[in-house]
Amino acid sequence: MALTVDLILMWLVFSSAQLWVITGSVERCKQYPNPKNGHVVCDKLFRLFCAPECDVGFMFEYKPAVVYMCGPVTGEWFTYPEGENIPWPDCVNRKR
């Protein structure tokens, strides 16, 4: 239910261009550290949508979610597709 509410709210915010409603919302979600040997990139406009990336020469320990989203209503992270591990995986040397 909370996931649905967050998705509806995001759609409303995007469609109505009320940018101030969600400014800084990632700060309300728990701040997880960057993956080892990598970093997390979030959209610059809303800072609601994030994705991990590995440094050159490294790969994910396991497949991450396509995107990690901070729910503007719940303040909780959720993933697409739903049910993926939170937080994101670390990155390991490709030569393993």
Secondary structure by P-SEA (a helix, b strand, c coil): caaaaaaaaaaaaaaaccccccccccccccccccccccccccccccccbbbbbbcccbbbccccccbbbbcccccccccccccccccbbbbccccc
